[in-house]
Amino acid sequence: MDQFARIIEERFPFHQLLGIKTDRIEEGRVQLHIPYKEALLGDKDSKRIHGGVISSLMDICGGVAVWTRCKPQDRLVTITLSVDYLHPALAYDLYAEARVRMLGNRVGNAHVVVWTADDPGLHVAEGRGIYNIKRVK
């Protein structure tokens, strides 16, 4: 699983742009976070993190959770990402946890919840990602 953590943080330029960090990674379950920086805000006055940052973190976290149930050389592509924005994500570190709900030969499904460091018990968003799996032999 350490290999997955290195891949998540170092291989993808977009992950580096967001500042994605791996907190927990095990088969079928992943927790990631993005350290707060002002560039993540949708509006400086309201101090709320942009919804696109939230959905990106959800997509990455869900995809990696499914990927942990595959071989590292397999490739995943998002089919559908469903996001319910429940509360504003204020200017704190942003966390996501994904758990695989279903894994088939070509499709995986993960449930994802998101919260901020100031209130870990309050989900600011939740949803699911459905991913196409291209198995590499």
ZIZIRA-V379548 format. One record per backbone hydrogen bond with DSSP energy under -0.5 kcal/mol. CO is the residue of the C=O (numbers start at 1). NH is the residue of the N-H. Records with the same first field share a line. If there is no record, write none. Layout:
CO=NH  NH
This chain:
1=5
2=6
3=7
4=8
5=9
6=10
7=11  12
11=13
12=16
13=17
14=18
15=19  20
19=35
21=23  33
24=31
26=29
28=100
29=26
30=98
31=23  24
32=96
33=21
34=94
37=40
38=41
40=50
43=47  48
47=91
48=42  43
50=53  54
51=55
52=56
53=57
54=58
55=59
56=60
57=61
58=62
59=63
60=64
61=65
62=66
63=67
64=68
65=28
66=69
67=70
71=74
75=134
77=132
80=130
81=83
82=128
83=85
84=86  126
88=90
89=49
90=92
93=117
94=34
95=115
96=32
97=113
98=30
99=111
102=109
106=133
107=104
108=131
109=101  102
110=129
111=99
112=127
113=97
114=124  125
115=95
116=119
119=122
121=123
122=116
124=86  87
125=114
126=84
127=112
128=82
129=110
130=79  80
131=108
132=77  134
133=135
134=75
135=137
